[in-house]
């Protein structure tokens, strides 16, 4: 269920089965021609356009797609079509103002820019929550996404009532005091291997506070230590790759590894071309490739034959992208500094103080 009310087969699904603003979840699932067509394709072993993103991913990358996860854990081997996996997005409003985000996804950016997008309160939320709870005996996995899912009261009710054998996967930013949340005790009561933490993070210390504006480093670190205490094998990081962290990535990865985080996913920044590593001139991209190679060597030496159990997903595809990207719209020095000035205007911290080595590269190689 998407934040705009669209009901889809999964978060990567291309086809809307219906919208909760006009129909109930029951009406959509019982009377959706689109859903019946998708079911028919899957049962016949045919590829449907709804699954195009995962199909393309499977062909282009050597990493598991969401489609592979479903096929492995929830194979379509009967006609009962029970509700095994739910990804509920009650709203998309985050409590941070990450430098690369927008009013669409951040209530803080809404206030800053004076933009009104959508209300976090939806008319269908109570009915949808009740439906999920009615189906809770069928559920095997629940994905909690936001905005910030750990601050949504509907999720507190789900965590209180869902069966203990239901896996809970959480994508979160840690911009809150985890130990004081109403749902923390409910999480502790669950089997440790049934709670998965996917933490959105790019940097360390003041660099983190600059990029993810509104977060507090000390609180973040306290939350990280807490989840690693109770769920040491179930913590991974989602990192947006950009000039905010590209040059320092080796130190960042090693720092968090020493704290106990062994699994990382890297994804390129969307938008903000001035800060994208792929838009930098060749000499800078070569240095960034060297950083990634250094990480790969360290990773292989550290984990040996178990390296695949502690993946840094996306590293090789980003490396390949840096080598192959020959953008005609390579950023220039004026564009870069104008963007940095805009970032600085939202923070008491300053880019040139926090990233002196990056500034040095910009001065040397950008025109």
C-alpha positions in Angstrom: 0.0 0.0 0.0 1.6 3.2 -1.2 1.4 6.5 0.6 -0.9 8.0 -2.1 -3.4 5.2 -1.5 -2.4 3.0 -4.5 -2.5 -0.8 -3.8 0.2 -2.7 -5.6 1.5 -6.3 -5.6 4.8 -5.0 -4.0 6.9 -1.8 -3.7 8.4 -2.5 -7.2 5.1 -3.3 -8.9 4.3 -1.1 -11.9 0.5 -1.6 -11.9 -1.9 0.0 -9.5 -4.6 -2.5 -8.5 -6.8 0.3 -7.2 -6.7 3.3 -4.9 -7.8 3.3 -1.2 -9.1 6.9 -1.5 -12.0 5.6 -3.7 -12.3 1.9 -2.8 -11.8 -0.2 0.3 -9.0 -2.8 0.3 -11.5 -5.6 0.2 -13.2 -4.1 -2.9 -9.8 -3.7 -4.6 -8.6 -7.2 -3.9 -11.9 -8.9 -4.8 -12.7 -6.9 -8.0 -9.5 -5.9 -9.6 -9.1 -6.9 -13.2 -5.4 -5.9 -13.1 -4.8 -8.3 -10.1 -6.5 -11.2 -11.9 -4.4 -10.6 -15.0 -1.2 -10.6 -12.9 -2.2 -13.7 -11.1 -2.9 -15.5 -14.4 0.5 -14.5 -15.8 2.3 -15.7 -12.7 0.5 -19.0 -12.6 1.3 -19.6 -16.3 5.0 -18.8 -15.7 4.8 -15.7 -18.0 6.5 -12.4 -17.4 4.1 -9.5 -16.7 4.9 -5.8 -17.2 4.1 -5.3 -13.5 7.3 -7.1 -12.7 9.5 -5.3 -15.2 11.8 -3.6 -12.6 12.8 -6.9 -10.9 13.1 -8.7 -14.3 15.5 -6.0 -15.6 17.4 -6.1 -12.3 17.8 -9.9 -12.5 19.2 -9.6 -16.0 21.6 -6.7 -15.2 22.9 -7.2 -11.7 24.4 -10.0 -9.6 22.3 -9.2 -6.5 19.0 -10.6 -5.3 15.9 -8.7 -6.4 12.6 -8.4 -4.5 11.1 -10.9 -7.0 13.7 -13.5 -6.0 12.9 -12.9 -2.4 9.2 -13.6 -3.0 9.9 -16.7 -5.1 12.2 -18.1 -2.5 10.1 -17.5 0.6 6.5 -17.2 -0.7 6.3 -19.4 -3.8 3.0 -19.3 -5.7 2.4 -23.0 -5.3 -1.3 -23.1 -4.7 -4.4 -21.2 -5.4 -5.2 -20.0 -1.8 -3.5 -16.6 -2.4 -3.1 -16.0 1.3 -1.6 -12.7 2.6 2.0 -13.6 3.4 3.8 -10.3 2.9 2.6 -6.8 3.5 4.4 -3.5 2.8 2.3 -0.8 4.5 3.2 2.9 3.9 0.8 4.9 6.1 2.4 8.1 5.0 5.7 9.3 3.3 6.5 12.1 5.7 10.0 11.8 7.3 10.9 13.8 10.4 14.3 14.8 8.9 15.4 17.2 6.2 18.1 15.3 4.3 19.9 17.6 2.0 18.9 15.7 -1.1 15.2 15.3 -0.2 12.1 17.4 -0.9 8.8 18.4 0.5 7.2 15.4 -1.0 8.9 13.1 1.5 9.7 15.4 4.4 7.4 17.4 6.7 10.4 19.5 7.6 11.1 20.5 4.0 7.3 21.2 3.6 7.6 23.8 6.4 10.9 25.2 5.1 9.7 25.6 1.5 6.1 26.6 2.4 4.7 23.8 0.4 1.6 21.8 1.2 1.6 18.3 -0.3 -0.5 15.6 1.3 -1.7 15.1 4.8 -0.2 12.3 6.8 -3.7 11.4 8.0 -5.6 9.3 5.4 -9.3 8.6 5.5 -8.7 4.9 4.9 -6.1 4.2 7.5 -8.3 2.8 10.2 -10.1 0.4 7.8 -6.8 -0.7 6.3 -5.3 -1.3 9.7 -8.3 -3.4 10.7 -8.0 -5.5 7.5 -4.3 -6.2 8.1 -5.1 -7.3 11.7 -7.9 -9.5 10.4 -5.4 -11.2 8.1 -2.6 -11.3 10.7 -2.8 -15.1 11.2 -1.7 -15.5 7.5 1.2 -13.0 7.6 4.8 -14.2 7.5 6.5 -10.9 6.9 5.7 -7.2 7.4 7.8 -4.4 5.9 7.6 -1.1 7.7 8.5 1.9 5.5 7.9 5.6 5.7 8.5 8.5 6.1 9.6 7.3 9.5 7.7 4.1 10.3 8.8 4.0 14.0 6.8 7.2 14.7 3.5 5.9 13.2 0.9 4.8 15.7 -0.6 2.2 13.3 2.7 0.3 13.3 2.7 0.3 17.1 -0.7 -1.6 16.9 0.7 -4.0 14.3 3.8 -4.8 16.4 1.6 -5.4 19.4 -0.8 -7.8 17.7 1.0 -9.6 14.9 2.0 -13.3 15.5 5.4 -13.8 16.9 6.5 -15.8 13.9 5.9 -12.9 11.6 9.1 -11.3 10.4 9.3 -7.6 10.9 11.5 -5.7 8.5 12.0 -2.0 9.4 13.5 0.8 7.2 14.3 3.6 9.6 16.5 6.7 10.2 17.1 6.5 14.0 16.1 10.1 14.5 14.3 9.3 17.7 15.0 7.7 21.1 14.3 4.0 20.3 14.3 2.8 24.0 11.3 5.1 24.8 9.1 4.3 21.9 5.8 2.5 22.8 6.7 -0.4 20.5 10.2 -1.1 21.8 9.1 -3.7 24.4 6.9 -5.4 21.7 9.9 -5.7 19.5 12.0 -7.2 22.3 9.4 -9.9 22.9 9.8 -11.2 19.4 12.3 -13.8 18.4 15.5 -12.0 17.6 15.9 -13.3 14.1 12.4 -12.1 13.2 13.3 -8.4 13.5 15.3 -6.9 10.7 16.7 -3.4 10.8 17.5 -1.5 7.6 19.0 1.8 8.7 19.3 4.8 6.3 22.7 6.3 6.9 25.6 7.8 4.8 28.1 9.4 7.1 29.7 9.7 10.6 29.4 12.4 13.2 29.0 16.0 12.0 29.0 14.9 8.4 25.9 12.8 9.2 24.2 15.8 10.9 24.9 17.9 7.9 23.5 15.5 5.3 20.6 14.2 7.4 19.6 17.5 8.8 17.8 17.2 12.1 19.5 14.0 13.2 21.6 13.9 16.4 24.8 11.9 16.2 24.9 10.9 19.8 21.3 9.7 19.7 21.9 7.8 16.4 25.0 6.1 17.9 23.0 5.1 21.1 20.2 3.6 19.0 22.7 1.7 16.8 24.4 0.2 19.9 21.0 -0.8 21.3 19.9 -2.7 18.2 23.3 -4.3 17.8 23.0 -5.4 21.4 19.7 -7.2 20.9 19.7 -7.9 17.1 23.5 -8.2 16.2 22.9 -10.3 13.1 19.9 -8.4 11.7 21.3 -4.9 11.1 22.1 -3.5 7.7 22.7 0.0 6.3 21.2 1.7 3.2 23.6 4.4 2.0 23.0 7.0 -0.7 26.2 7.3 -2.7 27.3 10.9 -3.6 30.1 13.4 -3.1 28.8 13.6 0.5 30.5 10.3 1.2 32.3 9.0 -1.9 35.8 10.1 -1.0 35.4 9.0 2.7 33.6 5.7 2.1 36.5 3.5 3.0 36.7 5.0 6.5 32.9 5.1 6.9 32.5 1.4 6.0 35.3 0.4 8.3 34.0 2.5 11.2 30.6 0.9 11.2 32.1 -2.5 10.6 34.1 -2.1 13.8 30.8 -1.2 15.6 29.2 -4.4 14.3 27.4 -3.5 11.1 28.4 -6.1 8.4 25.9 -5.6 5.7 25.6 -2.4 3.5 23.6 -1.5 0.4 24.9 1.4 -1.8 22.6 3.3 -4.1 23.4 6.4 -6.3 21.9 9.7 -5.4 18.8 10.7 -7.4 18.5 14.3 -8.5 21.1 16.8 -7.3 23.4 16.3 -10.3 25.9 18.8 -8.8 26.7 16.4 -6.0 26.6 13.1 -8.1 29.9 11.3 -8.3 29.0 10.2 -11.9 29.0 13.8 -13.1 32.5 14.5 -11.9 35.4 14.8 -14.3 37.5 11.7 -15.0 40.4 12.4 -12.6 37.9 12.6 -9.6 36.0 9.5 -10.7 39.3 7.6 -10.9 40.1 8.5 -7.3 36.6 7.4 -6.3 37.1 4.0 -8.1 40.3 3.6 -6.2 38.4 4.1 -2.9 35.9 1.4 -4.0 38.7 -0.9 -4.9 40.3 -0.3 -1.5 37.0 -1.3 0.1 36.7 -4.4 -2.0 40.2 -5.5 -1.1 39.7 -4.9 2.6 36.3 -6.6 2.5 37.7 -9.8 0.9 40.7 -9.9 3.3 38.4 -9.3 6.4 35.7 -11.9 5.6 37.6 -14.4 3.4 35.3 -17.2 2.2 32.4 -15.7 4.1 32.5 -12.4 2.2 29.2 -13.2 0.5 27.5 -13.4 3.9 28.4 -9.8 4.6 27.7 -8.1 1.3 28.3 -4.5 0.2 25.6 -4.6 -2.4 25.8 -2.1 -5.2 29.5 -1.4 -4.9 30.5 -3.1 -8.1 27.6 -1.5 -10.1 28.6 1.9 -8.9 32.2 1.2 -9.7 31.2 0.2 -13.2 29.1 3.3 -13.5 32.0 5.5 -12.6 34.1 3.9 -15.2 31.5 4.0 -18.0 29.9 7.4 -17.3 31.0 10.0 -19.8 28.4 12.6 -19.2 28.4 15.6 -21.5 26.8 17.5 -18.6 29.8 17.2 -16.2 29.3 19.6 -13.4 31.4 22.7 -13.3 32.9 24.5 -10.3 30.3 27.3 -10.4 27.4 24.8 -10.3 29.0 22.8 -7.5 29.6 25.8 -5.2 26.2 27.3 -5.8 24.7 24.0 -4.7 27.0 23.8 -1.7 26.0 27.3 -0.7 22.4 26.2 -0.9 23.1 23.2 1.3 25.0 25.4 3.8 22.0 27.7 4.1 20.1 25.0 5.9 22.8 24.0 8.4 24.9 25.6 11.1 27.7 23.3 9.8 29.6 24.1 6.6 30.5 21.9 3.7 34.1 23.2 3.2 34.9 22.6 6.9 33.5 19.0 6.9 34.8 17.9 3.5 38.2 19.7 3.0 39.6 16.8 0.9 36.6 16.9 -1.4 36.9 20.7 -1.8 40.6 20.2 -2.7 39.6 17.8 -5.5 37.0 20.3 -6.7 39.5 23.1 -6.8 42.0 21.0 -8.7 39.8 19.3 -11.3 36.6 21.3 -11.9 36.6 24.1 -14.4 
